[in-house]
Amino acid sequence: FIYIQCFPKMLVLKLLIKATLRQLQPGHEKSRHGWSAPTGYMENSVSYSAIEDVQLLSWENAPKYCLQLTIPGGTVLLQAANSYLRDQWFHSLQWKKKIYKYKKVLSNPSRWEVVLKEIRTLVDMALTSPLQDDSINQAPLEIVSKLLSENTNLTTQEHENIIVAIAPLLENNHPPPDLCEFFCKHCRERPRSMVVIEVFTPVVQRILKHNMDFGKCPRLRLFTQEYILALNELNAGMEVVKKFIQSMHGPTGHCPHPRVLPNLVAVCLAAIYSCYEEFINSRDNSPSLKEIRNGCQQPCDRKPTLPLRLLHPSPDLVSQEATLSEARLKSVVVASSEIHVEVEPASTAKPALTASAGDDNEPNLIDCLMVSPACSTMSIELGPQADRTLGCYVEILKLLSDYDDWRPSLASLLQPIPFPKEELKYVIQRFAEDPRQEVHSCLLSVRAGKDGWFQLYSPGGVACDDDGELFASMVHILMGSCYKTKKFLLSLAENKLGPCMLLALRGNQTMVEILCLMLEYNIIDNNDTQLQIISTLESTGAGKRMYEQLCDRQRELKELQRKGGPTRLTLPSKSTDADLARLLSSGSFGNLENLSLAFTNVTSACAEHLIKLPSLKQLNLWSTQFGDAGLRLLSEHLTMLQVLNLCETPVTDAGLLALSSMKSLCSLNMNSTKLSADTYEDLKAKLPNLKEVDVRYTEAW
């Protein structure tokens, strides 16, 4: 028997074929029992490399549909059932025989001019072969790929000559992994080479149009990334990239290639991740993409992993102060440029304080880029190359969001990827402006417990840097289209009432309407909260007009307001002194006993308004900029204050000493302030009713 690779199916067939075992020449006579030469089934296979020649039988009275194989020591006849199968065998054997020849020739190159000539001949053979199969083009590419991987000292000109020589085969075939690595190297070293434009462009276009899974061939994605970065290095590079994206979309209103968008998004996200890879690896000690490609180092070579947690404290400290006070741990704050994260040793980390964004404890990209609401900035200092890469691929995402037909799918693809701030803000704005439900519904979270763009860009959210303008536009489109329902209002009241009131306090028309609808639909049950909403509405002209119209329809609201102001009030995070002044001047707050300004931007200037609250007993100033000047003013007027939280404020001994006149103080939190031991002893002596005090992380601790 003989092994024959039969095209086009590319199945290696094990055929039992009758064949002569001795050399047979034209003119041999036929005996009355058959051929004079022995016939039967071959006992041993014939290797392709042993075949010296393959011919079709052409003499008179030759057996039908036979091939003649010349091997050392004789000739073998193969008989097929028909002429089509015989021709398939013939061309398959010819092809395989030549492939073995080129593998041998190119495995030990001597002169590269000869090698280049052989490569061109190999490519021509593949292009002119009558066989129709992917392997006809893939086999030469794999030979060249192996040749390049074993010879890394080639000159740039030799690189380009080889790329140009194999270019015809790449028009209808993906390059093998080793060849992709070679192409990536060329893009990095010679981005302005004409080879990049003339040869690589159709290859990348084919990858984006036909690739089904980058997970199975990650080097195709890496090659596409390097190609786009090479385009960006040209003169007016981003314009070149933009034209390339336009060519991938096509001139019509709808892109005819359904795989282009998901492939482009996969390339962009992988490239953006690579920009932060060094920062992430320096935090969680995980293997890099390069290590994964090359085989990650042994676990024993790695440093122990430090759990990373993010700071997401609750603004309402008064109700949670005791619990958080006992749970607070000493942490080491690690700063990289302007981003701040906490790294805790495994021995001191407690599950109760860990805010994991995923199902496991290992931080991902989103974890590392999310920071405390108290931080005013959240940028990471990137190297020049990473910064250029990030800028390029962010611009591509912006370009993708400008195509109407791509926007629904793009919103769905990016929905679970809440990159912070500037990376996606333009793209999110495009989604927020799109009236189609399948687009703007993606602004909401994917599932419970996972923040979406709607949550991240709300005032006080980790990605909000525009005082809530983008959040307001999101709410406007959601309310104005298909989400004007009681369910959506309930969700806002439960999770985003603070941001809504803050924006309404600043005159945002959409938020004023939201608060009026909450009152009209009886969304809010708590009387104090209703009174705070009413005060917020009356603080602006538009809100006051809408509230008066609402009162004309509902007399109960008037009765509620006549009963007096709220007893509890929590100002939304990121509120300013002006916001507090505007709110307190809008209504009656004579009954206010509990005020929380935690995690707002108020300063000592707000003390002038606080001293006008005669019933105030509990004041929360945690993580504000309230200082000594404001503390001295409070001590002169709010003598009935019982609970005061100054945790993480810039107060010093100069202001804290003034508290000695507030004899009603029962609970005082001075955690993480500049309190000295002497001042603490003095306060204890002069405040007889003081029962609860927190002086951790101070000199008095």
C-alpha positions in Angstrom: 0.0 0.0 0.0 1.0 3.6 -0.4 0.1 6.8 1.5 -1.3 9.4 -0.9 -2.4 12.9 0.0 -5.5 13.6 -2.1 -6.5 17.2 -2.9 -8.8 19.1 -2.5 -10.1 17.3 0.6 -6.6 17.2 2.1 -7.2 13.8 3.7 -4.3 11.4 3.9 -5.7 8.2 2.5 -4.3 4.7 3.2 -5.1 3.0 -0.1 -4.6 -0.7 -0.9 -3.8 -0.6 -4.5 -2.8 -3.3 -6.9 0.7 -2.4 -8.2 3.6 -4.1 -9.9 6.6 -4.9 -7.7 9.1 -5.1 -10.5 10.1 -2.6 -13.2 7.5 -2.6 -16.1 8.4 -1.0 -19.4 6.3 -0.4 -22.5 6.1 -3.5 -24.7 5.9 -6.0 -21.9 3.7 -8.9 -23.0 0.6 -10.0 -21.2 0.4 -13.7 -20.3 -2.8 -15.6 -20.4 -3.0 -15.2 -16.6 -2.4 -11.3 -16.7 0.7 -9.1 -16.5 4.0 -10.8 -16.6 5.2 -8.8 -13.6 4.0 -9.7 -10.1 0.9 -7.9 -8.9 -0.9 -7.6 -5.6 -1.0 -5.4 -2.4 2.1 -3.6 -1.3 3.5 -4.6 2.0 5.4 -1.4 2.8 4.5 2.3 2.2 6.4 4.4 -0.2 7.6 7.8 1.2 7.1 10.9 -0.9 10.8 11.7 -0.6 11.6 8.3 -2.3 9.6 9.1 -5.4 12.0 10.1 -8.2 9.4 10.7 -10.9 5.7 10.6 -11.5 4.2 10.1 -15.0 0.9 9.4 -16.6 0.9 6.1 -18.6 0.9 7.1 -22.3 1.8 4.0 -24.4 -0.6 2.0 -26.4 -2.7 -0.6 -24.7 -1.6 0.8 -21.3 -3.9 0.1 -18.3 -6.6 2.7 -17.9 -6.3 5.5 -15.4 -2.8 4.6 -14.2 0.1 6.5 -12.7 3.7 5.4 -13.0 6.0 6.1 -10.0 9.7 5.7 -10.4 11.4 4.7 -7.1 14.8 3.4 -6.3 14.9 -0.2 -7.6 11.8 -0.2 -9.7 8.5 1.2 -10.8 5.1 1.2 -9.2 1.8 1.5 -11.1 -1.2 3.1 -9.4 -4.6 2.5 -10.9 -7.5 4.8 -10.2 -11.2 4.3 -10.8 -11.5 7.2 -13.2 -9.5 10.0 -14.9 -10.5 12.7 -12.4 -9.2 10.7 -9.4 -6.0 9.8 -11.4 -5.4 13.5 -12.1 -5.9 14.4 -8.5 -3.4 11.8 -7.5 -0.9 13.0 -10.1 -1.0 16.7 -9.1 -1.0 15.8 -5.4 2.1 13.7 -5.8 3.8 16.3 -7.9 3.0 19.0 -5.3 4.2 17.0 -2.4 7.4 15.9 -4.1 8.2 19.6 -4.9 7.4 20.7 -1.3 9.9 18.2 0.1 12.5 19.5 -2.3 11.9 23.2 -1.2 12.0 22.2 2.4 15.3 20.6 2.0 16.8 23.4 -0.1 15.6 26.2 2.2 16.5 24.4 5.5 20.2 25.1 4.9 20.5 28.4 3.1 23.9 29.4 1.8 23.5 32.5 -0.3 20.4 34.6 0.3 20.1 35.6 -3.4 19.6 31.9 -4.2 17.2 31.6 -1.3 15.1 34.5 -2.5 15.0 33.0 -6.0 13.8 29.7 -4.6 11.1 31.4 -2.6 9.8 33.2 -5.7 9.8 29.9 -7.6 7.9 28.3 -4.7 5.3 31.0 -4.7 4.8 30.8 -8.4 4.3 27.0 -8.1 1.6 27.5 -5.4 -0.1 30.2 -7.6 -0.1 28.1 -10.8 -1.1 24.8 -9.2 -4.4 23.4 -10.4 -5.2 22.1 -6.9 -7.7 24.0 -4.9 -7.0 23.9 -1.2 -5.9 26.2 1.6 -2.8 24.1 2.2 -1.4 24.9 -1.3 -0.7 28.4 -0.1 -0.2 27.7 3.6 2.6 25.2 3.1 4.9 27.7 1.4 4.1 30.3 4.0 5.0 27.9 6.8 8.3 27.0 5.0 9.2 30.7 4.8 8.1 31.3 8.4 10.4 28.5 9.7 13.2 29.9 7.5 12.8 33.4 9.1 12.5 32.1 12.6 15.8 30.2 12.3 17.7 33.1 10.6 17.3 36.2 12.7 20.3 38.1 11.4 18.9 39.2 8.1 19.3 42.7 6.9 16.3 45.1 6.4 16.5 44.8 2.7 16.5 41.0 2.8 13.4 41.3 5.1 11.6 43.5 2.6 12.6 41.3 -0.4 11.1 38.2 1.3 7.9 40.0 2.3 7.4 41.2 -1.3 8.1 37.7 -2.6 5.4 36.0 -0.5 2.9 38.9 -0.8 0.8 37.1 -3.5 0.2 34.2 -1.2 -1.1 36.5 1.6 -3.9 37.9 -0.5 -6.1 34.9 0.4 -4.4 33.4 3.4 -3.7 34.5 7.0 0.0 34.5 7.9 1.2 31.8 10.3 2.1 32.8 13.9 5.9 33.0 13.3 5.4 35.0 10.2 3.1 37.4 12.2 6.0 37.9 14.6 8.3 38.7 11.8 5.7 41.2 10.4 5.3 42.8 13.8 9.1 43.3 14.1 9.2 45.0 10.7 6.3 47.3 11.6 8.1 48.4 14.8 11.5 48.9 13.2 10.4 50.4 9.8 6.9 51.9 10.2 7.5 54.2 7.3 8.5 51.5 4.8 6.3 51.2 1.7 6.0 47.5 2.4 3.8 48.4 5.3 1.3 50.3 3.1 1.5 48.2 -0.1 1.9 44.6 1.3 0.5 44.6 4.8 -2.7 46.7 4.1 -4.5 43.9 2.2 -3.3 41.3 4.7 -4.7 43.3 7.7 -8.0 44.0 5.8 -8.4 40.3 5.2 -7.8 39.5 8.9 -10.4 42.1 10.1 -13.0 40.9 7.6 -12.6 37.1 8.0 -11.0 36.4 11.4 -13.5 34.6 13.7 -11.6 34.3 17.0 -8.4 36.2 18.0 -8.2 33.9 21.0 -7.1 31.0 18.8 -4.5 33.2 16.9 -3.5 36.1 19.2 -0.5 37.0 17.0 -2.9 38.0 14.2 -4.3 40.6 16.7 -0.8 41.7 17.7 0.2 42.1 14.0 -3.0 44.2 13.4 -2.1 46.4 16.4 1.5 47.0 15.2 0.2 47.7 11.7 -2.2 50.4 12.9 0.6 51.9 15.1 2.9 52.0 12.0 0.2 53.9 10.1 0.0 56.3 13.0 3.8 57.0 12.7 3.4 58.3 9.2 3.0 62.0 8.4 -0.6 63.0 9.4 -0.7 59.6 10.9 -4.2 59.8 12.5 -5.6 60.9 9.1 -4.1 57.8 7.6 -5.6 55.6 10.3 -9.0 57.3 9.8 -8.9 56.6 6.1 -8.1 53.0 6.9 -11.1 52.7 9.2 -13.2 54.3 6.5 -12.0 51.7 4.0 -12.9 48.9 6.4 -16.4 50.3 6.8 -17.0 50.9 3.1 -18.6 53.8 1.2 -22.3 52.8 2.0 -24.3 53.6 5.1 -24.0 50.0 6.3 -20.8 48.0 6.6 -21.1 44.8 4.5 -18.6 42.9 6.7 -20.1 41.8 10.0 -16.7 40.7 11.5 -14.9 44.1 11.0 -16.4 45.9 14.1 -15.9 43.2 16.7 -12.4 42.5 15.4 -11.5 46.2 15.6 -12.9 46.5 19.1 -10.9 43.4 20.2 -7.7 45.0 18.8 -8.4 48.3 20.4 -9.2 46.9 23.9 -6.1 44.6 23.8 -3.9 47.6 22.9 -5.4 49.8 25.6 -4.9 47.1 28.1 -1.2 46.8 27.1 -0.7 50.5 27.9 -1.6 49.8 31.5 0.0 46.4 31.7 3.2 47.5 33.3 1.2 49.5 35.9 -1.1 46.5 36.7 1.8 44.0 36.8 3.7 46.2 39.2 0.6 46.1 41.5 -0.7 42.5 41.4 2.5 40.8 40.2 0.6 38.9 37.5 2.4 37.6 34.3 2.6 40.1 31.4 1.3 39.4 27.9 4.9 38.9 26.8 5.5 36.4 29.6 2.4 34.5 28.6 3.5 34.4 25.0 7.0 33.3 25.8 6.1 31.0 28.7 5.6 32.6 32.1 8.3 32.3 34.7 7.9 29.8 37.5 5.7 30.7 40.4 8.6 30.5 42.8 10.3 33.4 40.9 7.4 35.7 41.6 6.9 37.9 44.6 3.9 37.2 46.8 0.8 38.8 45.5 -0.6 41.8 47.5 -4.3 42.1 47.5 -5.4 45.5 46.0 -8.6 47.2 47.3 -10.2 50.4 46.2 -11.6 53.1 48.4 -15.4 53.5 48.2 -16.5 54.9 51.5 -20.1 55.8 52.1 -21.1 59.5 52.4 -23.5 58.8 55.2 -21.1 58.4 58.0 -23.5 59.3 60.8 -25.4 56.1 60.4 -22.4 53.9 59.8 -19.7 55.6 61.8 -19.5 53.0 64.6 -19.1 50.1 62.3 -16.6 51.7 60.0 -14.7 53.0 63.1 -14.1 49.5 64.3 -13.3 48.1 60.9 -10.7 50.7 59.8 -7.2 49.3 59.2 -3.8 50.9 58.8 -2.9 50.8 55.1 -0.1 51.8 52.9 -1.1 54.2 50.2 0.8 53.7 47.0 0.9 56.6 44.6 1.7 56.4 40.9 1.5 59.9 39.5 -2.0 61.0 40.4 -3.7 57.7 40.9 -4.1 56.4 44.5 -4.8 52.8 45.5 -4.4 50.9 48.7 -2.2 47.9 48.9 -2.8 45.7 52.0 -0.6 42.9 53.2 -2.3 39.6 53.1 -2.0 39.2 56.9 -4.0 42.3 57.6 -6.5 42.4 54.8 -10.1 41.7 55.9 -12.8 40.4 53.6 -15.2 42.9 55.1 -13.2 45.8 53.6 -12.3 44.3 50.3 -14.2 45.9 47.4 -13.7 43.4 44.6 -15.1 44.2 41.2 -15.0 40.7 40.0 -15.8 37.2 41.2 -12.2 36.5 42.3 -9.7 38.4 44.4 -7.2 39.2 41.6 -7.6 42.8 40.4 -8.2 43.5 36.8 -7.7 46.6 34.6 -10.9 48.2 35.8 -10.1 47.6 39.4 -6.7 49.3 39.0 -8.1 52.4 37.3 -11.0 53.0 39.7 -10.2 55.2 42.7 -11.8 56.8 45.7 -14.5 59.5 45.2 -12.4 61.7 47.4 -9.6 61.8 44.8 -9.9 64.7 42.4 -7.8 63.1 39.6 -7.4 59.5 38.4 -4.8 59.7 35.7 -1.8 57.3 35.4 1.6 58.5 34.2 2.4 56.5 31.1 5.6 56.3 29.2 5.8 58.1 25.8 5.3 55.0 23.7 2.3 53.8 25.8 0.8 57.3 25.7 1.0 57.4 21.9 -0.5 53.9 21.7 -3.3 54.8 24.1 -4.1 58.0 22.1 -4.1 56.2 18.8 -6.6 53.5 19.9 -8.8 55.8 21.8 -9.2 57.9 18.6 -10.1 54.7 16.8 -12.9 54.0 19.3 -14.1 57.5 18.7 -14.1 57.0 15.0 -16.1 53.7 15.4 -18.7 55.5 17.5 -19.3 58.1 14.7 -20.8 55.4 12.4 -24.6 55.0 12.9 -24.7 51.4 11.8 -21.8 50.4 14.1 -23.0 52.3 17.2 -25.6 49.7 18.5 -23.1 46.8 18.3 -20.3 49.0 19.6 -22.4 50.0 22.7 -23.1 46.3 23.3 -19.4 45.3 22.9 -18.1 48.1 25.2 -21.0 47.9 27.8 -19.1 45.8 30.3 -15.8 47.8 29.8 -16.1 50.9 31.9 -12.8 52.6 31.2 -12.5 55.8 33.2 -12.6 59.4 32.2 -11.1 60.6 29.0 -10.6 57.2 27.4 -14.2 56.6 26.6 -16.0 59.9 27.5 -16.6 61.0 23.9 -17.8 57.5 23.0 -20.2 57.4 25.9 -21.5 60.9 24.9 -22.3 59.5 21.5 -24.2 56.7 23.0 -26.1 59.1 25.3 -27.1 61.2 22.3 -28.3 58.3 20.2 -32.2 58.0 20.4 -32.2 54.3 19.7 -33.1 52.1 22.7 -30.6 49.4 21.9 -27.8 52.1 22.1 -28.7 54.2 25.1 -29.9 51.2 27.2 -26.3 50.1 27.2 -25.5 53.1 29.5 -27.0 51.1 32.4 -25.2 48.4 34.3 -24.9 45.0 32.8 -26.0 43.2 36.0 -26.7 44.0 39.6 -23.6 45.0 41.6 -21.6 46.0 38.6 -21.5 49.7 37.8 -22.2 50.8 34.3 -21.4 54.1 32.6 -24.6 55.6 34.1 -23.2 55.0 37.6 -19.5 55.8 36.9 -20.2 59.2 35.4 -22.7 60.4 38.0 -21.5 63.2 40.3 -19.4 61.5 42.9 -18.7 58.6 40.6 -15.1 57.6 40.0 -15.2 58.8 36.3 -17.1 62.0 36.8 -14.9 65.1 36.0 -17.5 67.4 34.4 -19.8 68.3 37.4 -22.3 65.7 36.1 -23.0 67.1 32.6 -22.6 63.7 30.9 -24.7 62.1 33.6 -27.5 64.7 33.1 -27.5 64.0 29.3 -27.8 60.3 30.0 -30.8 60.8 32.3 -32.3 63.2 29.7 -32.2 60.6 26.9 -33.3 57.8 29.2 -36.3 59.7 30.5 -37.1 61.3 27.2 -37.4 58.0 25.2 -38.5 54.8 26.7 -37.5 55.0 30.4 -40.0 57.5 31.6 -41.5 55.0 34.0 -42.0 54.7 37.7 -39.5 51.9 37.8 -36.7 54.1 36.5 -37.6 56.8 38.9 -37.5 54.3 41.8 -34.0 53.3 40.7 -32.9 56.9 40.6 -34.4 57.6 44.0 -32.7 54.5 45.5 -29.2 54.9 44.0 -28.7 58.4 42.5 -30.9 60.8 44.5 -27.9 62.7 45.8 -26.5 63.4 42.3 -29.9 64.3 41.0 -30.5 66.9 43.8 -27.0 68.3 43.4 -27.5 69.0 39.7 -31.0 70.3 40.3 -29.5 72.6 42.9 -27.2 73.9 40.2 -30.1 74.6 37.8 -30.1 71.5 35.6 -33.6 71.4 33.9 -33.7 67.7 33.5 -32.9 67.0 37.2 -35.6 69.6 38.3 -38.1 67.6 36.2 -36.9 64.3 37.8 -37.4 65.6 41.4 -40.8 67.0 40.5 -41.8 63.6 39.1 -40.5 61.8 42.2 -42.8 64.0 44.3 -45.7 63.6 41.9 -45.5 59.8 41.7 -44.9 59.5 45.5 -41.6 57.8 45.0 -40.1 59.2 48.2 -41.6 58.0 51.5 -39.4 59.7 54.0 -40.7 63.1 55.0 -37.2 64.6 55.6 -36.1 63.6 52.1 -39.2 65.0 50.6 -38.6 68.3 52.4 -35.0 68.3 51.2 -36.2 67.8 47.6 -38.7 70.7 48.1 -35.9 73.0 49.4 -33.7 72.0 46.4 -36.5 72.8 44.0 -37.2 76.2 45.6 -33.5 77.2 45.4 -33.7 77.9 41.6 -36.2 79.9 39.5 -37.1 77.0 37.2 -37.4 74.6 40.1 -39.6 77.0 42.0 -42.0 77.5 39.1 -42.3 73.7 38.4 -42.9 73.0 42.1 -45.6 75.6 42.3 -47.3 74.0 39.3 -47.0 70.7 41.1 -48.4 72.1 44.3 -51.4 73.4 42.4 -52.1 69.7 41.4 -51.3 68.2 44.8 -52.3 70.0 48.0 -50.6 67.5 50.2 -47.2 68.9 49.4 -48.2 72.3 50.7 -49.4 70.7 53.9 -46.0 68.9 54.3 -44.1 72.1 53.8 -46.1 73.9 56.4 -45.2 71.4 59.1 -41.5 72.6 59.1 -38.2 71.7 57.5 -36.5 68.3 57.6 -34.7 66.9 60.7 -32.0 65.0 58.7 -30.1 66.3 55.6 -27.3 64.7 53.6 -25.6 66.9 51.0 -24.5 65.0 47.8 -20.8 64.2 47.5 -18.8 66.8 45.5 -21.2 69.6 46.6 -19.5 72.9 47.2 -19.9 75.8 49.6 -22.1 77.6 47.0 -24.4 74.5 46.7 -24.8 74.3 50.5 -25.6 78.1 50.7 -28.1 77.8 47.9 -29.9 74.9 49.5 -30.0 76.4 53.0 -31.4 79.7 51.7 -34.2 78.0 49.8 -36.4 77.0 52.7 -36.9 76.5 56.5 -34.3 74.4 58.2 -35.1 75.3 61.8 -35.8 71.7 62.7 -32.6 70.3 61.2 -30.8 68.1 63.7 -28.5 65.9 61.6 -26.4 67.2 58.8 -23.9 65.2 56.7 -21.4 66.9 54.5 -19.1 63.9 54.2 -17.0 63.6 51.0 -18.2 67.0 49.7 -15.9 69.9 48.6 -17.0 72.3 51.4 -14.5 74.4 53.2 -14.4 76.6 56.3 -16.4 79.2 54.4 -19.6 77.2 54.8 -19.4 77.7 58.6 -21.2 81.0 58.2 -24.3 79.1 57.0 -23.9 76.2 59.5 -24.1 78.5 62.5 -27.7 79.5 61.3 -29.0 76.1 62.2 -30.1 76.4 65.8 -31.3 72.8 66.3 -28.2 71.1 64.8 -26.9 68.3 67.0 -25.0 66.0 64.7 -22.5 67.3 62.1 -20.5 65.0 59.7 -17.5 66.7 58.0 -15.6 63.5 57.1 -13.1 63.9 54.3 -13.9 67.6 53.5 -11.6 70.7 53.4 -13.2 72.2 56.6 -10.3 73.7 58.6 -9.4 75.6 61.8 -11.2 78.9 60.9 -14.5 77.2 60.4 -14.0 75.1 63.6 -13.5 78.2 65.7 -16.7 79.8 64.3 -18.7 76.6 65.0 -17.4 76.5 68.6 -18.8 80.0 69.2 -22.3 79.4 68.0 -23.2 75.7 67.9 -22.8 75.1 71.7 -25.5 72.4 71.6 -23.7 70.2 69.1 -23.4 66.6 70.4 -21.8 64.6 67.6 -18.9 66.0 65.4 -16.9 64.0 62.8 -13.7 65.6 61.7 -12.1 62.5 60.3 -9.6 63.2 57.5 -10.0 66.9 57.6 -7.1 69.4 57.7 -7.8 70.7 61.2 -4.9 71.2 63.6 -4.4 71.9 67.3 -5.2 75.6 66.7 -8.8 74.7 65.7 -9.3 71.7 67.9 -8.6 73.6 71.1 -11.6 75.7 70.4 -13.8 72.7 70.8 -13.3 72.9 74.6 -16.2 75.3 74.8 -18.7 72.8 73.3 -19.6 71.2 76.5 -22.4 69.1 75.0 -20.1 67.0 72.8 -20.7 63.3 73.4 -18.9 61.9 70.3 -15.9 63.3 68.6 -14.0 61.8 65.7 -10.5 63.2 65.1 -9.2 60.2 63.2 -6.3 61.1 60.7 -6.1 64.7 61.8 -3.1 66.7 63.1 -4.1 66.3 66.7 -1.3 66.3 69.2 -1.2 64.3 72.5 -1.2 67.5 74.6 -4.3 68.9 72.9 -6.1 65.6 73.3 -5.5 65.5 77.0 -6.7 69.1 77.3 -9.9 68.3 75.5 -10.6 65.3 77.7 -10.3 67.4 80.7 -12.6 70.2 79.5 -15.3 68.1 77.8 -16.9 66.1 80.7 -19.7 64.6 78.5 -17.4 63.1 75.9 -18.0 59.4 75.8 -16.9 58.3 72.3 -13.6 59.6 70.8 -11.5 58.4 67.9 -7.9 59.6 67.7 -6.4 56.9 65.6 -3.6 57.8 63.2 -2.7 60.9 65.2 0.1 61.7 67.6 -2.4 61.0 70.5 -3.0 57.4 69.3 
